[in-house]
């Protein structure tokens, strides 16, 4: 096993199976390397493979098994763990009645897991799944086609899994993608995942505010900025999503990106929920020249995601 600076780093451990990612979780268990990964990276792996997922209807009424929902995974002790395939599918079943709910990079969980793709719990919960990413990409491309710029750069300040940017670039095939991720564990895993997919996304580790200040783009480049900072407690199941309570607030991100690219035409694409606190939505809309709100009927009514598209420096024609 590769070692950097005397002890295995996440990069070294992950690079161990980088050539095709043939080393899966089963093989790691057989070589008793899970303990090494835990101690070297600080990432906790949920206990081995775990049981096969069961639907809510199959779960005994007196079962003590936890319900794999947003509260357990995002705000509980599992937040910084890496889930097994069975747990990823259990989250899909418990929360959405679909074991394939966390489909990313154009693959259902069983397939992307077999390809060596791995996600932290918080990334799995907050990532944009394929069904939503595809719809977002289509709508972004539809509006971007009206931008007075022939060449586009798509920016994601809060990369996470990069799955939304993955789909945006699928629908903007001649565009460049730049993503920023400040969390080193998420960055390492996503960087590895993108390498496995041979994606044309430049993923940079660090705070997007500082790193964007170092970026100089030709003035004829149009910018598509996907803005989806962590929601955390900004999403309330009763009142909806408060765009002022995301981390950082959406309005702050708009201000920072606009200030950095004053001479550019910008299309903002902000992920929202089907219930948004009205005052927070109005605050964001006043910062932009034109806006369009799209809510997607993918989940049950009341639990759907959407996108708020807004222009800066140009008007929709």
C-alpha positions in Angstrom: 0.0 0.0 0.0 1.3 3.5 -0.8 2.4 5.7 2.0 2.9 9.5 2.0 5.0 11.1 4.7 5.2 8.0 6.7 1.5 7.2 7.1 -1.2 6.4 4.5 -3.1 9.4 3.3 -6.6 9.3 1.7 -5.0 10.0 -1.7 -2.6 7.1 -1.3 -5.2 4.7 0.0 -7.6 5.6 -2.8 -4.8 5.6 -5.4 -4.1 2.0 -4.4 -7.0 0.8 -6.6 -7.0 3.8 -9.0 -6.2 1.7 -12.1 -9.7 0.6 -12.9 -10.8 0.8 -9.2 -10.8 -3.0 -9.1 -10.3 -2.9 -5.4 -13.8 -2.8 -4.0 -15.1 -2.9 -0.4 -15.2 -6.7 -0.3 -11.6 -7.0 -1.2 -10.6 -4.4 1.3 -12.4 -6.4 4.0 -10.6 -9.6 2.9 -7.3 -7.8 3.3 -8.3 -6.3 6.6 -7.6 -2.7 5.2 -10.8 -1.0 6.4 -9.2 -0.4 9.8 -6.2 1.3 8.1 -8.5 3.6 6.1 -10.5 4.6 9.1 -7.4 5.4 11.2 -5.6 7.2 8.3 -8.3 9.3 6.9 -10.7 10.0 9.8 -13.6 8.8 7.6 -15.7 6.1 9.3 -17.0 3.3 7.2 -20.4 1.9 8.3 -19.9 -1.6 9.5 -18.9 -3.7 6.6 -21.4 -4.4 3.9 -24.5 -4.3 6.1 -27.7 -6.3 5.5 -29.7 -6.1 2.3 -32.1 -3.2 2.2 -35.7 -3.8 3.1 -38.7 -1.7 2.2 -40.8 0.0 4.9 -43.7 -2.5 4.3 -41.3 -5.4 5.0 -39.9 -3.8 8.2 -41.4 -5.4 11.3 -43.6 -3.0 13.3 -41.5 -3.6 16.4 -38.2 -3.3 14.5 -35.4 -1.3 16.2 -33.7 -0.7 12.9 -33.2 3.0 12.3 -35.1 4.7 9.5 -32.6 6.0 7.0 -33.8 9.5 6.4 -32.4 13.0 6.1 -32.4 13.6 9.9 -30.5 10.4 10.7 -27.9 10.8 8.0 -27.4 14.5 7.9 -27.7 15.5 11.5 -26.8 12.2 13.2 -23.6 10.4 14.0 -23.3 9.0 10.5 -22.8 12.4 8.9 -19.1 11.9 8.2 -19.2 8.2 7.5 -19.0 6.5 4.1 -22.2 4.4 3.7 -22.2 0.8 2.4 -24.2 0.1 -0.8 -26.9 -1.6 1.3 -27.3 1.6 3.4 -27.4 3.8 0.3 -30.2 1.7 -1.0 -31.9 1.7 2.4 -31.9 5.5 2.4 -33.6 5.5 -1.0 -36.2 3.0 0.2 -36.9 4.6 3.6 -37.0 8.1 2.3 -38.4 7.8 -1.2 -39.5 4.2 -1.7 -36.8 3.7 -4.3 -33.6 1.8 -3.7 -32.1 3.5 -6.8 -32.9 7.0 -5.6 -29.2 8.1 -5.2 -28.4 7.6 -8.9 -25.5 9.7 -9.9 -23.2 10.2 -13.0 -25.8 8.4 -15.1 -25.7 5.2 -13.0 -27.9 3.6 -10.2 -26.2 2.9 -6.9 -25.3 -0.7 -7.5 -23.5 0.3 -10.8 -21.6 3.4 -9.6 -20.6 1.5 -6.4 -19.2 -1.3 -8.6 -17.2 1.3 -10.6 -15.5 2.4 -7.4 -17.5 5.6 -6.8 -17.8 6.5 -3.1 -19.7 9.2 -1.3 -19.7 10.5 2.3 -23.1 10.4 4.0 -23.7 14.1 3.8 -22.8 14.1 0.1 -25.2 11.3 -0.6 -28.0 13.1 1.1 -27.4 16.6 -0.4 -26.2 15.6 -3.9 -28.4 16.2 -6.9 -29.5 12.8 -8.2 -29.6 12.0 -11.9 -33.3 12.6 -12.5 -33.1 16.1 -11.1 -29.7 16.9 -12.5 -30.9 16.0 -16.0 -33.9 18.3 -15.7 -31.7 21.1 -14.3 -29.2 20.7 -17.1 -32.0 20.9 -19.8 -33.5 24.1 -18.3 -30.1 25.7 -17.8 -29.1 24.9 -21.4 -32.4 26.3 -22.7 -31.8 29.7 -21.1 -28.1 29.7 -21.7 -28.8 29.4 -25.5 -30.3 32.9 -25.2 -27.1 34.3 -23.7 -25.2 36.9 -25.8 -22.1 34.7 -25.4 -20.8 31.9 -27.7 -18.5 30.3 -25.2 -19.5 29.4 -21.6 -17.8 28.5 -18.4 -19.9 26.6 -15.8 -18.9 27.2 -12.2 -20.0 25.3 -9.1 -18.8 27.0 -5.9 -20.0 24.1 -3.7 -19.0 21.0 -5.7 -20.0 18.1 -3.4 -20.3 15.2 -5.8 -20.3 17.5 -8.9 -23.3 15.6 -10.3 -25.2 18.7 -11.1 -22.3 20.2 -13.0 -21.9 16.8 -14.6 -25.4 17.1 -16.1 -25.1 20.8 -16.9 -22.1 20.0 -19.0 -23.9 17.2 -20.7 -26.3 19.7 -22.0 -23.7 22.4 -22.7 -21.2 20.1 -24.4 -18.7 22.8 -25.6 -18.4 24.4 -22.2 -15.7 24.3 -19.5 -16.5 23.2 -16.0 -14.8 24.6 -12.8 -15.8 23.4 -9.3 -14.7 24.3 -5.9 -14.8 22.2 -2.7 -13.5 23.3 0.7 -13.9 20.0 2.5 -10.8 17.9 2.0 -12.6 14.6 2.4 -15.3 15.4 -0.1 -12.7 16.9 -2.4 -10.5 13.7 -2.3 -13.5 11.4 -3.0 -15.0 13.6 -5.8 -11.6 14.1 -7.4 -11.2 10.3 -7.5 -14.8 9.8 -8.8 -14.3 12.3 -11.6 -11.0 10.6 -12.6 -12.8 7.3 -12.9 -15.4 8.9 -15.1 -12.8 10.8 -17.2 -14.8 14.0 -16.8 -13.7 17.4 -18.1 -14.4 19.2 -14.8 -11.6 21.1 -13.1 -12.1 20.4 -9.4 -10.2 22.8 -7.1 -9.7 22.4 -3.3 -10.3 25.5 -1.2 -12.7 28.3 -0.5 -14.4 29.5 -3.7 -14.3 33.2 -2.7 -10.5 33.3 -2.5 -10.0 31.1 -5.5 -12.4 33.0 -7.7 -10.4 36.1 -7.0 -7.4 34.5 -8.7 -9.4 33.6 -11.8 -9.3 35.7 -14.9 -11.6 34.7 -17.7 -11.8 36.3 -21.1 -14.6 39.0 -21.2 -16.4 37.2 -24.0 -17.0 34.2 -21.9 -20.5 33.8 -20.5 -20.7 32.3 -17.0 -23.2 29.8 -15.8 -23.1 29.7 -12.0 -24.8 26.8 -10.2 -25.4 27.9 -6.7 -26.4 25.2 -4.2 -24.7 25.8 -0.8 -25.4 23.3 1.9 -29.0 23.6 3.1 -28.5 22.2 6.6 -31.2 23.6 8.9 -32.3 26.1 6.2 -34.9 23.5 5.1 -37.9 23.3 7.4 -40.5 20.7 6.5 -43.3 23.0 7.5 -42.2 26.4 6.2 -39.9 25.3 3.4 -36.5 26.4 2.3 -35.1 29.8 3.6 -32.5 31.0 1.1 -31.2 33.3 3.8 -30.2 30.4 6.0 -28.2 28.3 3.6 -24.4 28.2 4.4 -23.6 30.7 3.1 -26.8 32.6 2.2 -27.7 32.5 -1.5 -27.7 36.3 -1.8 -24.2 36.5 -0.5 -23.0 34.0 -3.1 -24.7 36.0 -5.9 -23.0 39.2 -4.7 -19.6 37.6 -4.6 -19.7 36.0 -8.0 -21.2 39.2 -9.6 -18.5 41.3 -8.0 -15.8 39.1 -9.3 -17.1 39.0 -12.9 -18.5 42.5 -13.4 -17.8 42.5 -17.2 -19.4 39.1 -17.8 -22.9 38.0 -18.7 -24.0 35.6 -15.9 -26.7 33.0 -15.7 -27.3 31.9 -12.1 -29.0 28.6 -11.4 -30.0 28.2 -7.8 -31.4 25.0 -6.4 -34.6 25.5 -4.5 -37.4 23.5 -2.9 -41.1 23.5 -3.9 -41.8 25.5 -0.7 -39.5 28.5 -0.4 -39.9 31.2 2.3 -41.3 34.1 0.3 -39.2 36.8 1.8 -36.0 35.0 1.1 -37.1 34.3 -2.6 -37.9 38.0 -3.1 -34.6 39.0 -1.7 -32.7 36.9 -4.3 -35.0 37.9 -7.2 -34.3 41.6 -6.5 -30.5 41.0 -7.0 -31.1 39.7 -10.6 -32.3 41.2 -13.8 -34.7 38.4 -14.8 -35.7 35.2 -13.1 -37.6 32.0 -13.9 -38.7 29.4 -11.3 -39.0 25.8 -12.3 -40.2 23.1 -9.9 -39.9 19.5 -11.0 -42.6 16.9 -10.4 -40.2 14.1 -9.7 -41.1 13.3 -6.0 -44.4 13.3 -4.2 -46.0 16.7 -4.0 -44.5 18.8 -1.2 -41.1 17.3 -1.5 -39.9 18.3 -4.9 -36.8 20.3 -5.8 -36.5 23.0 -8.4 -34.3 25.6 -9.9 -34.4 29.4 -9.8 -32.8 30.8 -13.0 -31.7 34.4 -13.0 -29.7 36.6 -15.3 -27.1 39.3 -14.4 -25.9 41.8 -17.0 -28.3 40.6 -19.6 -32.1 40.1 -20.1 -34.0 37.1 -21.4 -35.2 37.5 -24.9 
